[in-house]
Amino acid sequence: MTEGGWVAWVLRLVEIGAEGEGRCADVMEISRPDSLGDIADLGLTLANARLVLAGVQREIVAAQARVHAARRPACRSCGTACRVKDYRQHAIATLFGQVTVRLPRFCCAGCGTTEAGVTWPPHIRSTPELDRLQAQFSALMTYRTAAEVLAQMFPLDAGTAHETLRRHTFKVAESLPMPTTVTPATPAEVITLTLDSTFIRSCEAGERHLEVRIGNVETTTGRRQVFGAVAKTDTDLAALIRGNLDAVGRTKNTALTAFTDGCPGLRHILLGVGIAELPILDWFHLAMRQQHLTQVAGSLSSDTPERAAAKTVIIEEVERLRWRLWDGKAQDAGISLERIQAVMPPFQGEPDSRRSVAPSRKLWTALQALDDYLTGQSDWLVNYAERHRAGLRVGTALTEGTANFLVNRRMAKSQQMRWTRRGADRLLQVRCAVYNGTLGSGFGQRFQAANDPHPPVAIAA
Ligand SMILES: [Zn+2]
C-alpha cells in the first residue's frame, strides 16, 4: 500500500458569448485522494456534488443577473427607452441552493410608467422546478420524509421545512391543467370507466372520515388515466372525468361502460359526466362479498350431526348463490339467502369464543349485509356470465388497485394520518398527475399496462 496523497481540481466556468470567450470564474476547488486503494475514494462524494451544484448555480445566476441588469427595456405604453429607477434584492430558493439576485426596476423617461423588467411576480420565493419536485416527492412519501430526502440529495438551504413542501404541493395542485385531448387523439371505440369511493381519517372538527372518490378510464388499447377528488371540495370531479375521457380519445361514437359500487352520490356524478345509462355494479364488489361468505360458511362448526348436515347445505347454497349473482339474478339470490337462513337453527345459541364471534353469527351478519346490498343494487346487476362470454368486461377489478395506488399507500388509515378536506384533495390531485405522467418531466407514468382480460373469474373462482 502506498501512502495516499491528495489532488485538487479547480472548477472554472468560462462564459462563452457572441463575442467569444468572456468572463471566467473559479467556482470551487475539489480535493480528493489520488489513490484508489479505498473504493470510497472513487470520484465525487455527495457532499462534493452538492457544493459543485450550489457553486455553479451561484455563478450562472450572477452572470444572468449581470446581463439582465445591463438591459434597458422599452416602455410598454409609449415605447421610449426606460432608465433604472432602483434595485431590489430577490432571494429565491432553487433546487441548487438559495440564490440572491439584485434586479433593477425601470422607469420610462417619457411617460414615467414603471416597468418591472421581469414577468414573474415580485413575491415569488422559489422556482417552479423546485416546487414541482417537492410536490412530486410529497405525492410519494410524507411531507416530512420528502423534505429530508430532498435536503440529503440537493444543496437546498431554504424551503426545506415540511410545511413549505405542503404549501408548494398545494400550489402545484392548484395550477395543474385540466386533462384535455392530446392532439391528435386516437379515437377510442370502447372506454371503461370506474368510479368508487373510499375513506380516510379526517382531522376536521365534527367528522371522523373523509370520502375520497377515485376512478379511472381505460381503453382497450391500454390507455389509462386515473382521477380523484375528496367529496365536498372545490374540485369538480365531473369536469375531471370529462377531461380524462377526452384525453383517452372519447368521441361521440365511443361505447362507454361505467362501473361503480353503486352509491347514489357516485351515480349522480356519472349523470353530471353525461352517462345516463345505468352503470354496472362492478363484479369485483360482488365477488369480494361472495368470497367472504364462502370463507365464513367453511368455518362453520360441524360438531353435531345436525350442524354438519346444515353446514353441507349452506356451503352448497353459497356456491349456488355465486352462480346466481354471476347470472345477474338478484331475486334468485334472495332464494339462496332464504334457504341458508332456513337451515341455520342448529347453530342458534352457539356461544362466541374468547377470541372471536361464533362463525354462525358471522354468517348471519354477512348474509344480512349481502341481502341489504343486493336490495339496494339489484338494478345494477347485469348478466355477468353473458357479458363475459361475449368478451365484455364484467368489472375492472382495479378498484382496489386504484385505491391502493392513489390513496392507501400515502393517505391510509394504517399510517395514522389525519387529513383536512382541502389538504387531502390537493395531495390527491398531485398523486393522480404523478401516476398519469402529467406533472411535467420526472417520473413519467407509474402504472404498468393494467388491462388484464380475465380478472373477474379469477376472483369468482
Ligand atoms: Zn413611457
Residues whose N, C-alpha, C, O or C-beta is under 5 A from the ligand:
A	BS01	ZN	C75 S77 C78 G79 T80 C108 G110 C111 G112 T113
